[in-house]
Amino acid sequence: MRFLDEAIRRAQYRRSPWKVVLLPVFALSVGVSWYALVELLLLLHKVLYHQLGRLNSQAPPSLPQIIVFVLPFFAVLLPSMVLSNFLVYYGIPEARRAFEKEAAVHPELGLAESNQSLIKLMRLVTPTALMACIVAALWP
């Protein structure tokens, strides 16, 4: 809960309108990454079993199929946050200046500090979700 409490406290300091730009960049990053990962997992399954399973049938999806479609979202969520931070920070000079102004008042809001917190959590969540996705894709 300490991480969540810290995140809520940091969010209260962020008042820059440039933070709104992060949302569409993040959504696009998650969407593209999720789609690419699902396609790779389906391709892996197709290469191994020469079929896509019951995806095109009228039968309800199996647990591995559900995992292949749902867990990639969690695998790409945190890397997409880091990527969107970098894209907005380095891609829009006005946003960078606004973020640096916030970081001058509250140093824990800087790009490096934010991304370090995300990467710390990402080291646990992303590999776990990816391994579960791969196991599900390897399921016959």
N, CA, C and O atoms as CSV, one atom per row, in Angstrom:
chain,resi,resn,atom,element,x,y,z
A,1,MET,N,N,0.807,-1.193,0.000
A,1,MET,CA,C,0.000,0.000,0.000
A,1,MET,C,C,0.857,1.266,0.000
A,1,MET,O,O,0.383,2.340,-0.368
A,2,ARG,N,N,2.099,1.138,0.407
A,2,ARG,CA,C,2.961,2.308,0.444
A,2,ARG,C,C,3.144,2.879,-0.959
A,2,ARG,O,O,3.160,4.097,-1.132
A,3,PHE,N,N,3.284,2.009,-1.964
A,3,PHE,CA,C,3.447,2.471,-3.342
A,3,PHE,C,C,2.204,3.220,-3.799
A,3,PHE,O,O,2.304,4.271,-4.431
A,4,LEU,N,N,1.028,2.678,-3.478
A,4,LEU,CA,C,-0.219,3.320,-3.875
A,4,LEU,C,C,-0.395,4.664,-3.175
A,4,LEU,O,O,-0.816,5.636,-3.801
A,5,ASP,N,N,-0.081,4.725,-1.897
A,5,ASP,CA,C,-0.180,5.994,-1.167
A,5,ASP,C,C,0.760,7.045,-1.752
A,5,ASP,O,O,0.394,8.213,-1.883
A,6,GLU,N,N,1.979,6.617,-2.104
A,6,GLU,CA,C,2.933,7.542,-2.717
A,6,GLU,C,C,2.443,8.015,-4.079
A,6,GLU,O,O,2.594,9.187,-4.422
A,7,ALA,N,N,1.859,7.113,-4.852
A,7,ALA,CA,C,1.348,7.492,-6.173
A,7,ALA,C,C,0.211,8.502,-6.055
A,7,ALA,O,O,0.143,9.454,-6.833
A,8,ILE,N,N,-0.667,8.302,-5.102
A,8,ILE,CA,C,-1.776,9.249,-4.894
A,8,ILE,C,C,-1.239,10.603,-4.456
A,8,ILE,O,O,-1.719,11.637,-4.921
A,9,ARG,N,N,-0.260,10.610,-3.575
A,9,ARG,CA,C,0.322,11.867,-3.111
A,9,ARG,C,C,1.005,12.598,-4.262
A,9,ARG,O,O,0.861,13.814,-4.391
A,10,ARG,N,N,1.752,11.867,-5.106
A,10,ARG,CA,C,2.414,12.503,-6.246
A,10,ARG,C,C,1.400,13.036,-7.248
A,10,ARG,O,O,1.613,14.092,-7.845
A,11,ALA,N,N,0.304,12.317,-7.437
A,11,ALA,CA,C,-0.717,12.752,-8.401
A,11,ALA,C,C,-1.355,14.068,-7.984
A,11,ALA,O,O,-1.778,14.848,-8.838
A,12,GLN,N,N,-1.428,14.321,-6.693
A,12,GLN,CA,C,-2.016,15.572,-6.228
A,12,GLN,C,C,-1.147,16.776,-6.569
A,12,GLN,O,O,-1.658,17.892,-6.657
A,13,TYR,N,N,0.150,16.578,-6.761
A,13,TYR,CA,C,1.047,17.675,-7.109
A,13,TYR,C,C,1.005,17.998,-8.599
A,13,TYR,O,O,1.355,19.107,-9.001
A,14,ARG,N,N,0.587,17.055,-9.406
A,14,ARG,CA,C,0.641,17.221,-10.854
A,14,ARG,C,C,-0.558,18.007,-11.337
A,14,ARG,O,O,-1.671,17.485,-11.406
A,15,ARG,N,N,-0.331,19.241,-11.664
A,15,ARG,CA,C,-1.417,20.122,-12.097
A,15,ARG,C,C,-1.199,20.666,-13.506
A,15,ARG,O,O,-2.012,21.459,-13.981
A,16,SER,N,N,-0.147,20.272,-14.174
A,16,SER,CA,C,0.155,20.804,-15.494
A,16,SER,C,C,-0.851,20.292,-16.523
A,16,SER,O,O,-1.175,19.105,-16.532
A,17,PRO,N,N,-1.350,21.185,-17.396
A,17,PRO,CA,C,-2.259,20.717,-18.459
A,17,PRO,C,C,-1.565,19.804,-19.463
A,17,PRO,O,O,-2.230,19.105,-20.227
A,18,TRP,N,N,-0.243,19.804,-19.469
A,18,TRP,CA,C,0.477,18.918,-20.379
A,18,TRP,C,C,0.344,17.450,-19.979
A,18,TRP,O,O,0.617,16.563,-20.788
A,19,LYS,N,N,-0.064,17.191,-18.768
A,19,LYS,CA,C,-0.280,15.802,-18.355
A,19,LYS,C,C,-1.398,15.154,-19.169
A,19,LYS,O,O,-1.436,13.934,-19.327
A,20,VAL,N,N,-2.312,15.990,-19.687
A,20,VAL,CA,C,-3.414,15.479,-20.506
A,20,VAL,C,C,-2.879,14.860,-21.793
A,20,VAL,O,O,-3.488,13.934,-22.329
A,21,VAL,N,N,-1.767,15.351,-22.290
A,21,VAL,CA,C,-1.169,14.818,-23.518
A,21,VAL,C,C,-0.676,13.390,-23.289
A,21,VAL,O,O,-0.643,12.587,-24.221
A,22,LEU,N,N,-0.298,13.077,-22.067
A,22,LEU,CA,C,0.193,11.731,-21.773
A,22,LEU,C,C,-0.871,10.660,-22.028
A,22,LEU,O,O,-0.542,9.549,-22.445
A,23,LEU,N,N,-2.126,10.982,-21.785
A,23,LEU,CA,C,-3.183,9.974,-21.886
A,23,LEU,C,C,-3.345,9.403,-23.289
A,23,LEU,O,O,-3.315,8.180,-23.428
A,24,PRO,N,N,-3.514,10.206,-24.338
A,24,PRO,CA,C,-3.640,9.602,-25.670
A,24,PRO,C,C,-2.365,8.900,-26.133
A,24,PRO,O,O,-2.429,7.880,-26.820
A,25,VAL,N,N,-1.208,9.445,-25.756
A,25,VAL,CA,C,0.047,8.790,-26.129
A,25,VAL,C,C,0.138,7.435,-25.436
A,25,VAL,O,O,0.544,6.444,-26.044
A,26,PHE,N,N,-0.237,7.398,-24.175
A,26,PHE,CA,C,-0.239,6.143,-23.422
A,26,PHE,C,C,-1.244,5.149,-24.009
A,26,PHE,O,O,-0.924,3.972,-24.175
A,27,ALA,N,N,-2.456,5.615,-24.323
A,27,ALA,CA,C,-3.483,4.724,-24.875
A,27,ALA,C,C,-3.037,4.137,-26.220
A,27,ALA,O,O,-3.241,2.952,-26.483
A,28,LEU,N,N,-2.437,4.960,-27.052
A,28,LEU,CA,C,-1.945,4.465,-28.338
A,28,LEU,C,C,-0.817,3.459,-28.138
A,28,LEU,O,O,-0.768,2.432,-28.814
A,29,SER,N,N,0.074,3.753,-27.223
A,29,SER,CA,C,1.191,2.859,-26.932
A,29,SER,C,C,0.707,1.512,-26.409
A,29,SER,O,O,1.204,0.467,-26.829
A,30,VAL,N,N,-0.257,1.532,-25.497
A,30,VAL,CA,C,-0.813,0.282,-24.967
A,30,VAL,C,C,-1.519,-0.492,-26.066
A,30,VAL,O,O,-1.328,-1.701,-26.201
A,31,GLY,N,N,-2.329,0.195,-26.849
A,31,GLY,CA,C,-3.083,-0.478,-27.904
A,31,GLY,C,C,-2.198,-1.151,-28.929
A,31,GLY,O,O,-2.416,-2.310,-29.280
A,32,VAL,N,N,-1.200,-0.431,-29.411
A,32,VAL,CA,C,-0.293,-0.992,-30.422
A,32,VAL,C,C,0.524,-2.137,-29.828
A,32,VAL,O,O,0.682,-3.179,-30.463
A,33,SER,N,N,1.039,-1.949,-28.624
A,33,SER,CA,C,1.848,-2.994,-27.984
A,33,SER,C,C,1.019,-4.244,-27.693
A,33,SER,O,O,1.474,-5.365,-27.915
A,34,TRP,N,N,-0.202,-4.040,-27.194
A,34,TRP,CA,C,-1.074,-5.174,-26.888
A,34,TRP,C,C,-1.384,-5.955,-28.161
A,34,TRP,O,O,-1.278,-7.181,-28.181
A,35,TYR,N,N,-1.765,-5.249,-29.217
A,35,TYR,CA,C,-2.110,-5.911,-30.469
A,35,TYR,C,C,-0.913,-6.689,-31.020
A,35,TYR,O,O,-1.066,-7.831,-31.454
A,36,ALA,N,N,0.270,-6.083,-31.007
A,36,ALA,CA,C,1.462,-6.755,-31.520
A,36,ALA,C,C,1.790,-8.004,-30.702
A,36,ALA,O,O,2.142,-9.040,-31.266
A,37,LEU,N,N,1.679,-7.911,-29.387
A,37,LEU,CA,C,1.983,-9.062,-28.540
A,37,LEU,C,C,0.972,-10.187,-28.743
A,37,LEU,O,O,1.358,-11.354,-28.801
A,38,VAL,N,N,-0.309,-9.856,-28.851
A,38,VAL,CA,C,-1.325,-10.888,-29.099
A,38,VAL,C,C,-1.076,-11.561,-30.444
A,38,VAL,O,O,-1.180,-12.782,-30.553
A,39,GLU,N,N,-0.748,-10.775,-31.467
A,39,GLU,CA,C,-0.461,-11.355,-32.784
A,39,GLU,C,C,0.745,-12.291,-32.720
A,39,GLU,O,O,0.738,-13.360,-33.331
A,40,LEU,N,N,1.782,-11.888,-31.979
A,40,LEU,CA,C,2.960,-12.761,-31.839
A,40,LEU,C,C,2.615,-14.058,-31.113
A,40,LEU,O,O,3.081,-15.131,-31.498
A,41,LEU,N,N,1.812,-13.962,-30.082
A,41,LEU,CA,C,1.427,-15.164,-29.345
A,41,LEU,C,C,0.573,-16.089,-30.210
A,41,LEU,O,O,0.747,-17.307,-30.176
A,42,LEU,N,N,-0.341,-15.520,-30.978
A,42,LEU,CA,C,-1.162,-16.341,-31.878
A,42,LEU,C,C,-0.301,-16.959,-32.977
A,42,LEU,O,O,-0.526,-18.104,-33.370
A,43,LEU,N,N,0.680,-16.212,-33.474
A,43,LEU,CA,C,1.591,-16.755,-34.475
A,43,LEU,C,C,2.408,-17.905,-33.897
A,43,LEU,O,O,2.612,-18.917,-34.568
A,44,LEU,N,N,2.879,-17.758,-32.658
A,44,LEU,CA,C,3.612,-18.841,-31.995
A,44,LEU,C,C,2.748,-20.091,-31.901
A,44,LEU,O,O,3.211,-21.193,-32.196
A,45,HIS,N,N,1.506,-19.924,-31.494
A,45,HIS,CA,C,0.601,-21.066,-31.401
A,45,HIS,C,C,0.360,-21.686,-32.770
A,45,HIS,O,O,0.328,-22.909,-32.904
A,46,LYS,N,N,0.192,-20.857,-33.775
A,46,LYS,CA,C,-0.071,-21.364,-35.124
A,46,LYS,C,C,1.140,-22.109,-35.687
A,46,LYS,O,O,0.983,-23.134,-36.351
A,47,VAL,N,N,2.344,-21.601,-35.425
A,47,VAL,CA,C,3.557,-22.261,-35.911
A,47,VAL,C,C,3.705,-23.636,-35.263
A,47,VAL,O,O,4.091,-24.598,-35.927
A,48,LEU,N,N,3.400,-23.727,-33.978
A,48,LEU,CA,C,3.567,-25.002,-33.280
A,48,LEU,C,C,2.470,-26.010,-33.621
A,48,LEU,O,O,2.747,-27.203,-33.747
A,49,TYR,N,N,1.244,-25.553,-33.770
A,49,TYR,CA,C,0.119,-26.470,-33.932
A,49,TYR,C,C,-0.565,-26.368,-35.292
A,49,TYR,O,O,-1.545,-27.071,-35.538
A,50,HIS,N,N,-0.073,-25.511,-36.172
A,50,HIS,CA,C,-0.605,-25.340,-37.532
A,50,HIS,C,C,-2.088,-24.996,-37.549
A,50,HIS,O,O,-2.790,-25.298,-38.514
A,51,GLN,N,N,-2.547,-24.384,-36.512
A,51,GLN,CA,C,-3.938,-23.927,-36.446
A,51,GLN,C,C,-4.062,-22.885,-35.346
A,51,GLN,O,O,-3.171,-22.746,-34.508
A,52,LEU,N,N,-5.142,-22.173,-35.352
A,52,LEU,CA,C,-5.384,-21.189,-34.303
A,52,LEU,C,C,-6.319,-21.725,-33.237
A,52,LEU,O,O,-6.881,-20.953,-32.460
A,53,GLY,N,N,-6.489,-23.002,-33.191
A,53,GLY,CA,C,-7.361,-23.586,-32.175
A,53,GLY,C,C,-8.812,-23.338,-32.508
A,53,GLY,O,O,-9.215,-23.373,-33.671
A,54,ARG,N,N,-9.597,-23.085,-31.470
A,54,ARG,CA,C,-11.035,-22.918,-31.648
A,54,ARG,C,C,-11.430,-21.446,-31.761
A,54,ARG,O,O,-12.584,-21.107,-31.497
A,55,LEU,N,N,-10.526,-20.581,-32.140
A,55,LEU,CA,C,-10.829,-19.154,-32.164
A,55,LEU,C,C,-11.944,-18.812,-33.157
A,55,LEU,O,O,-12.694,-17.861,-32.937
A,56,ASN,N,N,-12.057,-19.572,-34.239
A,56,ASN,CA,C,-13.043,-19.254,-35.261
A,56,ASN,C,C,-14.326,-20.055,-35.101
A,56,ASN,O,O,-15.246,-19.914,-35.906
A,57,SER,N,N,-14.398,-20.880,-34.091
A,57,SER,CA,C,-15.588,-21.720,-33.915
A,57,SER,C,C,-16.612,-21.013,-33.031
A,57,SER,O,O,-16.349,-19.941,-32.484
A,58,GLN,N,N,-17.770,-21.627,-32.904
A,58,GLN,CA,C,-18.837,-21.066,-32.082
A,58,GLN,C,C,-18.700,-21.465,-30.610
A,58,GLN,O,O,-19.476,-21.006,-29.772
A,59,ALA,N,N,-17.731,-22.305,-30.293
A,59,ALA,CA,C,-17.539,-22.760,-28.915
A,59,ALA,C,C,-16.990,-21.618,-28.059
A,59,ALA,O,O,-16.308,-20.731,-28.571
A,60,PRO,N,N,-17.285,-21.638,-26.765
A,60,PRO,CA,C,-16.732,-20.582,-25.894
A,60,PRO,C,C,-15.203,-20.704,-25.823
A,60,PRO,O,O,-14.658,-21.799,-25.965
A,61,PRO,N,N,-14.524,-19.587,-25.606
A,61,PRO,CA,C,-13.060,-19.646,-25.559
A,61,PRO,C,C,-12.565,-20.423,-24.343
A,61,PRO,O,O,-13.199,-20.446,-23.288
A,62,SER,N,N,-11.427,-21.048,-24.528
A,62,SER,CA,C,-10.818,-21.798,-23.427
A,62,SER,C,C,-10.011,-20.844,-22.545
A,62,SER,O,O,-9.787,-19.687,-22.901
A,63,LEU,N,N,-9.586,-21.345,-21.401
A,63,LEU,CA,C,-8.800,-20.529,-20.474
A,63,LEU,C,C,-7.499,-20.038,-21.114
A,63,LEU,O,O,-7.176,-18.859,-20.967
A,64,PRO,N,N,-6.728,-20.891,-21.822
A,64,PRO,CA,C,-5.510,-20.373,-22.465
A,64,PRO,C,C,-5.805,-19.280,-23.492
A,64,PRO,O,O,-5.024,-18.337,-23.626
A,65,GLN,N,N,-6.909,-19.390,-24.209
A,65,GLN,CA,C,-7.254,-18.348,-25.182
A,65,GLN,C,C,-7.582,-17.026,-24.479
A,65,GLN,O,O,-7.200,-15.953,-24.945
A,66,ILE,N,N,-8.277,-17.119,-23.380
A,66,ILE,CA,C,-8.587,-15.911,-22.614
A,66,ILE,C,C,-7.301,-15.282,-22.088
A,66,ILE,O,O,-7.140,-14.062,-22.117
A,67,ILE,N,N,-6.392,-16.120,-21.611
A,67,ILE,CA,C,-5.112,-15.619,-21.097
A,67,ILE,C,C,-4.321,-14.931,-22.204
A,67,ILE,O,O,-3.717,-13.883,-21.974
A,68,VAL,N,N,-4.320,-15.512,-23.404
A,68,VAL,CA,C,-3.576,-14.939,-24.523
A,68,VAL,C,C,-4.118,-13.563,-24.904
A,68,VAL,O,O,-3.367,-12.726,-25.406
A,69,PHE,N,N,-5.391,-13.320,-24.677
A,69,PHE,CA,C,-5.960,-12.025,-25.037
A,69,PHE,C,C,-5.962,-11.016,-23.888
A,69,PHE,O,O,-5.928,-9.812,-24.141
A,70,VAL,N,N,-6.002,-11.470,-22.645
A,70,VAL,CA,C,-6.125,-10.544,-21.511
A,70,VAL,C,C,-4.768,-10.199,-20.891
A,70,VAL,O,O,-4.486,-9.024,-20.658
A,71,LEU,N,N,-3.937,-11.183,-20.625
A,71,LEU,CA,C,-2.679,-10.914,-19.920
A,71,LEU,C,C,-1.684,-10.039,-20.678
A,71,LEU,O,O,-0.906,-9.334,-20.036
A,72,PRO,N,N,-1.669,-10.047,-22.007
A,72,PRO,CA,C,-0.749,-9.118,-22.672
A,72,PRO,C,C,-1.001,-7.659,-22.305
A,72,PRO,O,O,-0.079,-6.844,-22.350
A,73,PHE,N,N,-2.235,-7.320,-21.944
A,73,PHE,CA,C,-2.516,-5.957,-21.505
A,73,PHE,C,C,-1.670,-5.616,-20.282
A,73,PHE,O,O,-1.091,-4.532,-20.212
A,74,PHE,N,N,-1.595,-6.526,-19.323
A,74,PHE,CA,C,-0.814,-6.278,-18.119
A,74,PHE,C,C,0.681,-6.322,-18.402
A,74,PHE,O,O,1.467,-5.656,-17.728
A,75,ALA,N,N,1.072,-7.107,-19.401
A,75,ALA,CA,C,2.490,-7.178,-19.762
A,75,ALA,C,C,2.980,-5.887,-20.399
A,75,ALA,O,O,4.141,-5.519,-20.223
A,76,VAL,N,N,2.121,-5.192,-21.136
A,76,VAL,CA,C,2.552,-3.976,-21.840
A,76,VAL,C,C,2.177,-2.694,-21.110
A,76,VAL,O,O,2.601,-1.615,-21.526
A,77,LEU,N,N,1.409,-2.774,-20.054
A,77,LEU,CA,C,0.911,-1.588,-19.376
A,77,LEU,C,C,2.040,-0.695,-18.846
A,77,LEU,O,O,2.099,0.486,-19.188
A,78,LEU,N,N,2.914,-1.231,-18.035
A,78,LEU,CA,C,3.984,-0.428,-17.435
A,78,LEU,C,C,5.045,-0.004,-18.446
A,78,LEU,O,O,5.476,1.148,-18.405
A,79,PRO,N,N,5.492,-0.887,-19.364
A,79,PRO,CA,C,6.422,-0.399,-20.394
A,79,PRO,C,C,5.816,0.724,-21.242
A,79,PRO,O,O,6.531,1.627,-21.678
A,80,SER,N,N,4.519,0.670,-21.472
A,80,SER,CA,C,3.867,1.743,-22.234
A,80,SER,C,C,3.854,3.047,-21.458
A,80,SER,O,O,3.959,4.120,-22.052
A,81,MET,N,N,3.728,2.972,-20.142
A,81,MET,CA,C,3.800,4.187,-19.327
A,81,MET,C,C,5.184,4.827,-19.435
A,81,MET,O,O,5.304,6.041,-19.599
A,82,VAL,N,N,6.211,4.009,-19.343
A,82,VAL,CA,C,7.578,4.525,-19.457
A,82,VAL,C,C,7.796,5.122,-20.845
A,82,VAL,O,O,8.364,6.205,-20.981
A,83,LEU,N,N,7.341,4.407,-21.873
A,83,LEU,CA,C,7.497,4.891,-23.245
A,83,LEU,C,C,6.755,6.206,-23.464
A,83,LEU,O,O,7.292,7.121,-24.089
A,84,SER,N,N,5.538,6.310,-22.962
A,84,SER,CA,C,4.782,7.553,-23.153
A,84,SER,C,C,5.428,8.709,-22.392
A,84,SER,O,O,5.408,9.844,-22.869
A,85,ASN,N,N,5.997,8.442,-21.224
A,85,ASN,CA,C,6.735,9.487,-20.509
A,85,ASN,C,C,7.876,10.021,-21.366
A,85,ASN,O,O,8.054,11.233,-21.493
A,86,PHE,N,N,8.653,9.101,-21.956
A,86,PHE,CA,C,9.773,9.514,-22.799
A,86,PHE,C,C,9.302,10.255,-24.048
A,86,PHE,O,O,9.871,11.285,-24.409
A,87,LEU,N,N,8.272,9.740,-24.706
A,87,LEU,CA,C,7.802,10.367,-25.938
A,87,LEU,C,C,7.309,11.788,-25.706
A,87,LEU,O,O,7.636,12.693,-26.474
A,88,VAL,N,N,6.529,11.990,-24.656
A,88,VAL,CA,C,6.013,13.337,-24.388
A,88,VAL,C,C,7.129,14.241,-23.885
A,88,VAL,O,O,7.213,15.401,-24.289
A,89,TYR,N,N,7.977,13.734,-23.019
A,89,TYR,CA,C,9.039,14.554,-22.440
A,89,TYR,C,C,10.029,15.028,-23.508
A,89,TYR,O,O,10.385,16.205,-23.556
A,90,TYR,N,N,10.467,14.102,-24.358
A,90,TYR,CA,C,11.463,14.458,-25.367
A,90,TYR,C,C,10.848,14.913,-26.683
A,90,TYR,O,O,11.545,15.518,-27.497
A,91,GLY,N,N,9.580,14.645,-26.919
A,91,GLY,CA,C,8.943,15.001,-28.182
A,91,GLY,C,C,8.285,16.360,-28.191
A,91,GLY,O,O,8.108,16.946,-29.259
A,92,ILE,N,N,7.916,16.883,-27.029
A,92,ILE,CA,C,7.219,18.168,-26.951
A,92,ILE,C,C,8.002,19.076,-26.005
A,92,ILE,O,O,7.919,18.925,-24.787
A,93,PRO,N,N,8.763,20.019,-26.565
A,93,PRO,CA,C,9.599,20.875,-25.703
A,93,PRO,C,C,8.809,21.653,-24.645
A,93,PRO,O,O,9.289,21.832,-23.526
A,94,GLU,N,N,7.598,22.120,-24.993
A,94,GLU,CA,C,6.800,22.865,-24.018
A,94,GLU,C,C,6.402,21.972,-22.843
A,94,GLU,O,O,6.396,22.410,-21.693
A,95,ALA,N,N,6.074,20.729,-23.144
A,95,ALA,CA,C,5.724,19.779,-22.083
A,95,ALA,C,C,6.937,19.511,-21.200
A,95,ALA,O,O,6.814,19.422,-19.978
A,96,ARG,N,N,8.094,19.383,-21.813
A,96,ARG,CA,C,9.307,19.142,-21.028
A,96,ARG,C,C,9.555,20.290,-20.054
A,96,ARG,O,O,9.890,20.062,-18.892
A,97,ARG,N,N,9.391,21.521,-20.529
A,97,ARG,CA,C,9.593,22.666,-19.642
A,97,ARG,C,C,8.588,22.665,-18.490
A,97,ARG,O,O,8.944,22.966,-17.351
A,98,ALA,N,N,7.346,22.329,-18.786
A,98,ALA,CA,C,6.322,22.289,-17.730
A,98,ALA,C,C,6.636,21.179,-16.725
A,98,ALA,O,O,6.476,21.371,-15.519
A,99,PHE,N,N,7.082,20.020,-17.216
A,99,PHE,CA,C,7.408,18.915,-16.316
A,99,PHE,C,C,8.630,19.250,-15.465
A,99,PHE,O,O,8.683,18.914,-14.282
A,100,GLU,N,N,9.603,19.911,-16.071
A,100,GLU,CA,C,10.794,20.289,-15.304
A,100,GLU,C,C,10.466,21.339,-14.244
A,100,GLU,O,O,11.063,21.349,-13.167
A,101,LYS,N,N,9.519,22.215,-14.550
A,101,LYS,CA,C,9.099,23.221,-13.562
A,101,LYS,C,C,8.446,22.530,-12.363
A,101,LYS,O,O,8.693,22.907,-11.217
A,102,GLU,N,N,7.613,21.519,-12.628
A,102,GLU,CA,C,7.007,20.749,-11.523
A,102,GLU,C,C,8.066,20.005,-10.735
A,102,GLU,O,O,8.014,19.944,-9.507
A,103,ALA,N,N,9.039,19.433,-11.457
A,103,ALA,CA,C,10.084,18.657,-10.787
A,103,ALA,C,C,10.988,19.545,-9.947
A,103,ALA,O,O,11.585,19.071,-8.980
A,104,ALA,N,N,11.103,20.833,-10.296
A,104,ALA,CA,C,11.921,21.748,-9.489
A,104,ALA,C,C,11.290,21.966,-8.116
A,104,ALA,O,O,11.994,22.101,-7.116
A,105,VAL,N,N,9.954,22.000,-8.076
A,105,VAL,CA,C,9.251,22.190,-6.804
A,105,VAL,C,C,9.162,20.876,-6.039
A,105,VAL,O,O,9.355,20.845,-4.823
A,106,HIS,N,N,8.869,19.791,-6.751
A,106,HIS,CA,C,8.733,18.459,-6.154
A,106,HIS,C,C,9.665,17.507,-6.897
A,106,HIS,O,O,9.272,16.951,-7.922
A,107,PRO,N,N,10.886,17.306,-6.411
A,107,PRO,CA,C,11.874,16.499,-7.146
A,107,PRO,C,C,11.427,15.063,-7.435
A,107,PRO,O,O,11.899,14.450,-8.392
A,108,GLU,N,N,10.535,14.532,-6.628
A,108,GLU,CA,C,10.086,13.153,-6.866
A,108,GLU,C,C,9.192,13.028,-8.096
A,108,GLU,O,O,8.820,11.916,-8.470
A,109,LEU,N,N,8.840,14.141,-8.732
A,109,LEU,CA,C,7.993,14.125,-9.923
A,109,LEU,C,C,8.791,14.163,-11.216
A,109,LEU,O,O,8.195,14.202,-12.292
A,110,GLY,N,N,10.100,14.152,-11.150
A,110,GLY,CA,C,10.928,14.221,-12.344
A,110,GLY,C,C,10.802,12.975,-13.200
A,110,GLY,O,O,10.301,11.943,-12.754
A,111,LEU,N,N,11.266,13.089,-14.440
A,111,LEU,CA,C,11.181,11.970,-15.377
A,111,LEU,C,C,11.926,10.749,-14.849
A,111,LEU,O,O,11.391,9.641,-14.862
A,112,ALA,N,N,13.142,10.946,-14.391
A,112,ALA,CA,C,13.941,9.816,-13.909
A,112,ALA,C,C,13.287,9.146,-12.704
A,112,ALA,O,O,13.232,7.919,-12.632
A,113,GLU,N,N,12.801,9.927,-11.778
A,113,GLU,CA,C,12.189,9.361,-10.573
A,113,GLU,C,C,10.901,8.607,-10.907
A,113,GLU,O,O,10.661,7.515,-10.393
A,114,SER,N,N,10.081,9.198,-11.769
A,114,SER,CA,C,8.832,8.537,-12.159
A,114,SER,C,C,9.114,7.225,-12.876
A,114,SER,O,O,8.503,6.198,-12.582
A,115,ASN,N,N,10.049,7.276,-13.822
A,115,ASN,CA,C,10.356,6.060,-14.573
A,115,ASN,C,C,11.047,5.012,-13.710
A,115,ASN,O,O,10.850,3.816,-13.926
A,116,GLN,N,N,11.846,5.431,-12.743
A,116,GLN,CA,C,12.461,4.451,-11.849
A,116,GLN,C,C,11.405,3.711,-11.045
A,116,GLN,O,O,11.511,2.500,-10.849
A,117,SER,N,N,10.393,4.420,-10.581
A,117,SER,CA,C,9.311,3.760,-9.843
A,117,SER,C,C,8.550,2.791,-10.745
A,117,SER,O,O,8.215,1.680,-10.335
A,118,LEU,N,N,8.283,3.222,-11.969
A,118,LEU,CA,C,7.578,2.343,-12.905
A,118,LEU,C,C,8.418,1.114,-13.246
A,118,LEU,O,O,7.899,0.000,-13.311
A,119,ILE,N,N,9.696,1.316,-13.460
A,119,ILE,CA,C,10.571,0.193,-13.831
A,119,ILE,C,C,10.712,-0.783,-12.672
A,119,ILE,O,O,10.808,-1.991,-12.887
A,120,LYS,N,N,10.726,-0.279,-11.462
A,120,LYS,CA,C,10.802,-1.159,-10.294
A,120,LYS,C,C,9.611,-2.115,-10.268
A,120,LYS,O,O,9.777,-3.311,-10.028
A,121,LEU,N,N,8.426,-1.595,-10.511
A,121,LEU,CA,C,7.233,-2.429,-10.555
A,121,LEU,C,C,7.195,-3.284,-11.816
A,121,LEU,O,O,6.735,-4.425,-11.791
A,122,MET,N,N,7.680,-2.724,-12.912
A,122,MET,CA,C,7.673,-3.427,-14.192
A,122,MET,C,C,8.535,-4.690,-14.148
A,122,MET,O,O,8.212,-5.680,-14.804
A,123,ARG,N,N,9.620,-4.665,-13.388
A,123,ARG,CA,C,10.496,-5.840,-13.297
A,123,ARG,C,C,9.790,-7.049,-12.716
A,123,ARG,O,O,10.216,-8.182,-12.943
A,124,LEU,N,N,8.726,-6.830,-11.976
A,124,LEU,CA,C,7.963,-7.932,-11.412
A,124,LEU,C,C,6.770,-8.300,-12.299
A,124,LEU,O,O,6.560,-9.475,-12.599
A,125,VAL,N,N,6.004,-7.317,-12.710
A,125,VAL,CA,C,4.740,-7.571,-13.401
A,125,VAL,C,C,4.941,-8.066,-14.831
A,125,VAL,O,O,4.338,-9.062,-15.229
A,126,THR,N,N,5.774,-7.388,-15.599
A,126,THR,CA,C,5.906,-7.692,-17.025
A,126,THR,C,C,6.444,-9.099,-17.288
A,126,THR,O,O,5.835,-9.821,-18.077
A,127,PRO,N,N,7.547,-9.529,-16.676
A,127,PRO,CA,C,8.019,-10.896,-16.956
A,127,PRO,C,C,7.021,-11.973,-16.520
A,127,PRO,O,O,6.878,-13.000,-17.184
A,128,THR,N,N,6.340,-11.734,-15.409
A,128,THR,CA,C,5.352,-12.713,-14.939
A,128,THR,C,C,4.206,-12.837,-15.939
A,128,THR,O,O,3.796,-13.945,-16.286
A,129,ALA,N,N,3.696,-11.711,-16.395
A,129,ALA,CA,C,2.605,-11.736,-17.364
A,129,ALA,C,C,3.069,-12.334,-18.691
A,129,ALA,O,O,2.330,-13.093,-19.317
A,130,LEU,N,N,4.287,-11.997,-19.125
A,130,LEU,CA,C,4.795,-12.561,-20.379
A,130,LEU,C,C,4.963,-14.074,-20.302
A,130,LEU,O,O,4.641,-14.787,-21.253
A,131,MET,N,N,5.461,-14.558,-19.184
A,131,MET,CA,C,5.628,-16.011,-19.040
A,131,MET,C,C,4.279,-16.713,-19.068
A,131,MET,O,O,4.137,-17.756,-19.706
A,132,ALA,N,N,3.297,-16.159,-18.391
A,132,ALA,CA,C,1.959,-16.755,-18.418
A,132,ALA,C,C,1.381,-16.717,-19.833
A,132,ALA,O,O,0.720,-17.665,-20.256
A,133,CYS,N,N,1.623,-15.644,-20.556
A,133,CYS,CA,C,1.148,-15.540,-21.948
A,133,CYS,C,C,1.795,-16.602,-22.828
A,133,CYS,O,O,1.125,-17.250,-23.632
A,134,ILE,N,N,3.087,-16.770,-22.671
A,134,ILE,CA,C,3.807,-17.754,-23.495
A,134,ILE,C,C,3.330,-19.164,-23.172
A,134,ILE,O,O,3.114,-19.966,-24.080
A,135,VAL,N,N,3.165,-19.472,-21.898
A,135,VAL,CA,C,2.651,-20.794,-21.511
A,135,VAL,C,C,1.262,-21.014,-22.105
A,135,VAL,O,O,0.965,-22.098,-22.605
A,136,ALA,N,N,0.423,-20.004,-22.052
A,136,ALA,CA,C,-0.923,-20.126,-22.615
A,136,ALA,C,C,-0.871,-20.309,-24.128
A,136,ALA,O,O,-1.666,-21.067,-24.682
A,137,ALA,N,N,0.052,-19.625,-24.804
A,137,ALA,CA,C,0.182,-19.768,-26.253
A,137,ALA,C,C,0.710,-21.133,-26.631
A,137,ALA,O,O,0.395,-21.644,-27.706
A,138,LEU,N,N,1.513,-21.736,-25.757
A,138,LEU,CA,C,2.059,-23.069,-26.026
A,138,LEU,C,C,1.053,-24.174,-25.714
A,138,LEU,O,O,1.273,-25.329,-26.079
A,139,TRP,N,N,-0.027,-23.839,-25.058
A,139,TRP,CA,C,-1.047,-24.817,-24.697
A,139,TRP,C,C,-1.741,-25.312,-25.968
A,139,TRP,O,O,-2.122,-24.501,-26.811
A,140,PRO,N,N,-1.911,-26.623,-26.117
A,140,PRO,CA,C,-2.521,-27.142,-27.357
A,140,PRO,C,C,-3.990,-26.827,-27.515
A,140,PRO,O,O,-4.600,-27.212,-28.512
